[in-house]
């Protein structure tokens, strides 16, 4: 795991260093209040939780996009992958971003607790205001679904915001398989299976193939050159202002039939 503050490598220790905002403390108090009755929530309490879900304004290659995401630092699946040799998760930008921006980390933390613990009704989730400058949005720009509950909540969020097209990236495809089997896959969702291992295309499970629009894989430059890998992700020159997701949109265009999307490791 990345070092968070001058030698502090434990997430709980790092949290002790972080300054808690009033909004964060209010959200945590709400979560603590409602967790004991999470399986029998009334409509009012569901709306209170939906109102506490944070929407992030993104930067870098995702400039001008907005996303709902959860904490990679709290996700046990992500933390296990971060220890796997060759896994892209060993160089997780979301973990390094959390150490720099405490406010971001707090929003991702409360999102994680809400979306992975409370199953919320679609009409409730429809009230979350999600801005957009281009008709598209992102689910999990910083983490991944850790439970089937989270995958169902995300499916319902997408389905309840039909005016937007959402790209949903996940390495945990089995969780979404369960969600889609129950909820159906929304027409305004582009589901992107994200390969965990650098230079290795993930094998999509047979029962998930019908739901996957793209497989996204990261390659290092040497391997891509040696194996003639076609890099079609438009952000391959990340320092060039023209190479941003908003200028490519391969992952957000429902009409795009390129199954494999390949990016160079930054």
Phi, psi and omega in degrees: 000146181294151174285132186267310180218108174036068175092351178278116183248348180270132184299318180295322176296318180298319180300327179295335180276339187283140178278124183273123179283162178299317181297319179297314181296322178294318180294318180294323178296319178296314180298316180297323179294319189265343181304318181298337180242031185298334181273359181217052184280137172280168183297319181300315180294326176297318178295323178298319179291317179300323179293340181268355180285127183271138175250126184268139169268123191265161181227186179065224182295339180260024177307137180076009173254156174237151184211154166254123185221167177235174187280121175292334182287338180261351186274113183295330179292316179298319182293326176293317180295329181296345180262357184271126180297133179087353181279138179299338182291344177293337179242053188286116179290334180292322178293317179291328177294323181295326181289338181269328187236096184297320180299318177299313182300320181294320177295320179293325180294311181291326174300317180301313183294321181288307189287336180266351183245331186244122175273114187254146182291148182299321180294335176284312180296336179296343182276353179290121179282117180244106180292160175202139177257351186219014179079007182232157177213176186229140170250127180062074171272348183239337184218219180199159175298136180254345182218164175295328177302314180296317180298321178292316178301317179295320178299319180289324177299312180299312184295333182271357177239064188292346180282352179244153169257128182250133167264122180249112179262135177203142169267345184261065188295331182296327179294320180286330176302314179297319181294314182293326178298327182271312188267337192085152178270124181298146180293337181264018178251133168253113182265124183244112175282121187260118182294126181288327188261132177297136179070015183222115180289127180291147176269114181286128178304145185304324182279001179249346186305319184294343182262343188272127177269322182216155168245122185254125183227140179257134179238147169275158189301315183299315181293318181299319179292318183292331185247013176053046179281128179279113179272107182249358173291129185286359181257019186295338173250080191295335181276354178268123185299338179282344183261077178233159180303323182295340178263358180247296175067014178302324183277356185239352183268113181298337182275350182287123183255012175287110185288318182259125175244124188243132182236149173277139178294131181279000000 
